[in-house]
Amino acid sequence: MHGMEGAPTQMERLASHLRREGYLTRSVHYATRTTLDVMAREVVAQLRAFGELSGPVHVVGHSMGGILGRAVIGEVAEAKRGRLVQIGSPNRGASRIRWIPDLVAIRRRVARGYFELHPESERLAAWPVPECEIGIIAGDRTFHPVVLGSWFVTAAQLVFDAPGEGPTDGCVAVDETKLEGARDHIVVPFAHDFMPRSPEVHRQVEHFLRHGAFAR
């Protein structure tokens, strides 16, 4: 599952890698300018539309997609429930949401679900943690020259200060990706938007889906 304001094409390189490793993949798209609950229901409806799926059903999500994945995989029958991999997902909220000005014109263009990812969000605090093995991949690089979004983030850092945040992928701090009860957690040297394109991230996702742990 792609992230905020994204599209399934952003996950295609990862999906192609998993298909080469023998997995059957399905990409979903969800409207991002709404609430977490509405987005999750939309994804679950698409999952059910795929029909009866054999074998374990795994879920992989980038950023917001990983947060939605916590709710989506919980809808899979326990006997078929596989593993969840989150890539740069703000399980503890994203402090950089404070960068978005409190202006009506801007807020109308940003998903309400995005603001539900504020560190003090009551909805995020109550968001389900599924009974399955969860692997989390975090990034600790802010800038990547071929990713347009990282230019914006780097420029914004010159204006907006985020003290005490620690290592970050430019959008989500490493500490903000952590989730109590997760099976494994690793940090990779990539920026937020580049992680779904990274062959190393692809390798780590596949390794966790197959073994329940990341490669070290």
Secondary structure per residue as TSV (DSSP state, phi and psi in degrees):
chain	resnum	aa	ss	phi	psi
A	1	M	-	360.0	133.9
A	2	H	-	-75.0	175.4
A	3	G	-	-97.5	-165.7
A	4	M	T	-57.9	133.4
A	5	E	T	57.1	25.6
A	6	G	-	-101.2	-166.5
A	7	A	-	-151.5	157.9
A	8	P	G	-56.2	-28.2
A	9	T	G	-60.7	-26.6
A	10	Q	G	-68.6	-17.7
A	11	M	G	-105.8	4.8
A	12	E	H	-65.9	-37.9
A	13	R	H	-62.6	-41.6
A	14	L	H	-64.8	-44.5
A	15	A	H	-61.6	-40.3
A	16	S	H	-62.9	-41.4
A	17	H	H	-61.3	-44.4
A	18	L	H	-66.7	-35.9
A	19	R	H	-64.5	-38.8
A	20	R	H	-64.1	-26.1
A	21	E	T	-89.0	5.6
A	22	G	T	100.8	5.6
A	23	Y	-	-89.8	146.2
A	24	L	-	-91.4	121.9
A	25	T	-	-111.0	150.0
A	26	R	-	-136.4	124.5
A	27	S	-	-101.3	142.4
A	28	V	-	-121.9	155.0
A	29	H	-	-124.0	140.8
A	30	Y	-	-136.7	146.4
A	31	A	-	-71.9	124.6
A	32	T	-	-92.3	-11.0
A	33	R	S	-92.1	55.6
A	34	T	S	-152.5	-163.3
A	35	T	-	-88.6	164.7
A	36	L	H	-57.7	-42.4
A	37	D	H	-64.3	-42.9
A	38	V	H	-66.3	-42.6
A	39	M	H	-61.2	-43.2
A	40	A	H	-63.9	-41.6
A	41	R	H	-63.3	-37.6
A	42	E	H	-64.4	-41.5
A	43	V	H	-69.3	-42.0
A	44	V	H	-59.9	-41.0
A	45	A	H	-61.1	-39.9
A	46	Q	H	-67.8	-39.0
A	47	L	H	-60.0	-44.8
A	48	R	H	-67.0	-30.1
A	49	A	H	-69.0	-19.4
A	50	F	T	-67.8	-17.7
A	51	G	-	86.8	-166.0
A	52	E	-	-69.9	123.5
A	53	L	-	-108.9	130.7
A	54	S	-	-87.9	156.4
A	55	G	S	73.1	-179.8
A	56	P	-	-68.4	142.2
A	57	V	E	-103.7	112.2
A	58	H	E	-98.0	157.3
A	59	V	E	-129.7	133.4
A	60	V	E	-127.6	128.7
A	61	G	E	-139.5	142.4
A	62	H	E	-101.1	130.9
A	63	S	T	56.4	-117.6
A	64	M	H	-57.8	-34.5
A	65	G	H	-59.1	-34.8
A	66	G	H	-70.7	-34.2
A	67	I	H	-66.2	-46.7
A	68	L	H	-61.4	-33.6
A	69	G	H	-58.3	-30.3
A	70	R	H	-61.7	-36.4
A	71	A	H	-83.2	-38.1
A	72	V	H	-66.8	-47.3
A	73	I	G	-67.5	-23.7
A	74	G	G	-67.4	-17.5
A	75	E	G	-85.8	-8.5
A	76	V	S	-80.0	135.8
A	77	A	-	-52.3	137.3
A	78	E	G	-55.5	-36.0
A	79	A	G	-66.4	-23.1
A	80	K	G	-111.8	0.7
A	81	R	E	-71.9	123.8
A	82	G	E	-97.9	-131.5
A	83	R	E	-114.5	157.9
A	84	L	E	-116.9	130.1
A	85	V	E	-117.6	126.2
A	86	Q	E	-107.6	135.7
A	87	I	E	-118.2	107.3
A	88	G	S	61.8	38.6
A	89	S	-	-96.4	131.2
A	90	P	-	-83.2	74.5
A	91	N	T	-61.2	-28.6
A	92	R	T	-101.9	13.3
A	93	G	-	90.5	160.6
A	94	A	-	-113.9	110.1
A	95	S	G	-64.2	-22.1
A	96	R	G	-76.0	-2.0
A	97	I	G	-59.7	-24.0
A	98	R	G	-63.2	-15.4
A	99	W	G	-66.8	-27.2
A	100	I	S	-76.9	119.4
A	101	P	-	-61.1	149.7
A	102	D	-	-83.9	63.7
A	103	L	-	-117.6	133.8
A	104	V	H	-56.9	-43.3
A	105	A	H	-60.8	-36.8
A	106	I	H	-78.9	-43.4
A	107	R	H	-61.8	-29.6
A	108	R	T	-68.0	-21.7
A	109	R	T	-95.8	-2.7
A	110	V	S	-115.3	140.8
A	111	A	-	-59.4	138.9
A	112	R	H	-60.6	-32.4
A	113	G	H	-61.4	-28.3
A	114	Y	H	-62.6	-42.7
A	115	F	H	-73.4	-18.4
A	116	E	T	-74.7	-6.2
A	117	L	T	-96.1	11.1
A	118	H	S	-62.8	142.5
A	119	P	T	-54.6	-27.2
A	120	E	T	-97.2	13.5
A	121	S	-	-67.8	124.6
A	122	E	H	-68.7	-33.7
A	123	R	H	-66.8	-41.7
A	124	L	H	-66.2	-38.4
A	125	A	H	-61.8	-30.4
A	126	A	T	-96.3	0.7
A	127	W	S	-66.3	139.2
A	128	P	-	-63.9	145.3
A	129	V	-	-112.0	110.5
A	130	P	-	-70.7	156.4
A	131	E	S	-86.9	82.1
A	132	C	S	-161.1	171.9
A	133	E	-	-79.5	126.3
A	134	I	E	-117.1	128.3
A	135	G	E	-114.3	136.3
A	136	I	E	-122.2	128.6
A	137	I	E	-112.6	122.9
A	138	A	E	-115.2	153.2
A	139	G	E	-111.5	151.9
A	140	D	-	-128.6	24.9
A	141	R	-	-119.6	133.6
A	142	T	-	-85.8	-36.5
A	143	F	-	-115.9	136.7
A	144	H	-	-138.4	125.6
A	145	P	T	-63.4	-25.2
A	146	V	T	-94.8	-0.4
A	147	V	-	-105.7	113.2
A	148	L	H	-57.6	-41.0
A	149	G	H	-60.4	-31.0
A	150	S	H	-71.6	-26.7
A	151	W	H	-64.5	-42.7
A	152	F	H	-63.3	-45.7
A	153	V	H	-62.9	-42.8
A	154	T	H	-62.7	-41.4
A	155	A	H	-64.8	-40.3
A	156	A	H	-64.7	-31.4
A	157	Q	H	-63.7	-26.0
A	158	L	T	-72.2	-18.9
A	159	V	T	-104.8	-42.6
A	160	F	S	-108.6	125.3
A	161	D	-	-96.0	140.5
A	162	A	-	-127.2	70.8
A	163	P	T	-65.1	145.0
A	164	G	T	74.8	7.8
A	165	E	-	-76.8	-29.2
A	166	G	-	79.5	-168.0
A	167	P	S	-56.0	141.4
A	168	T	B	-146.5	156.3
A	169	D	-	-90.8	9.6
A	170	G	S	100.9	-20.9
A	171	C	S	-125.7	-39.9
A	172	V	S	-128.6	128.5
A	173	A	B	-72.2	151.0
A	174	V	G	-54.4	-46.5
A	175	D	G	-62.1	-28.8
A	176	E	G	-74.0	-14.0
A	177	T	G	-84.6	-15.7
A	178	K	-	-70.4	146.6
A	179	L	-	-141.2	126.7
A	180	E	T	-62.2	132.2
A	181	G	T	95.0	-6.1
A	182	A	-	-65.1	146.4
A	183	R	S	-75.7	-38.4
A	184	D	E	-153.1	156.5
A	185	H	E	-149.0	128.6
A	186	I	E	-133.0	160.6
A	187	V	E	-119.6	130.8
A	188	V	E	-118.3	153.7
A	189	P	S	-86.2	60.6
A	190	F	-	-137.2	156.5
A	191	A	-	-81.2	162.2
A	192	H	G	-52.4	-55.3
A	193	D	G	-74.5	-18.6
A	194	F	G	-84.5	-22.5
A	195	M	G	-55.5	-43.9
A	196	P	G	-63.9	-16.0
A	197	R	G	-94.9	-10.0
A	198	S	-	-79.0	125.6
A	199	P	H	-58.3	-33.3
A	200	E	H	-66.4	-40.7
A	201	V	H	-64.4	-41.3
A	202	H	H	-56.6	-46.0
A	203	R	H	-62.6	-41.6
A	204	Q	H	-68.9	-39.1
A	205	V	H	-60.5	-49.7
A	206	E	H	-62.0	-39.3
A	207	H	H	-63.5	-41.6
A	208	F	H	-68.7	-41.0
A	209	L	H	-61.0	-34.4
A	210	R	H	-84.5	-37.0
A	211	H	H	-116.0	-12.3
A	212	G	S	77.1	18.0
A	213	A	S	-158.1	154.4
A	214	F	-	-83.1	158.0
A	215	A	-	-78.2	135.3
A	216	R	-	-138.0	360.0
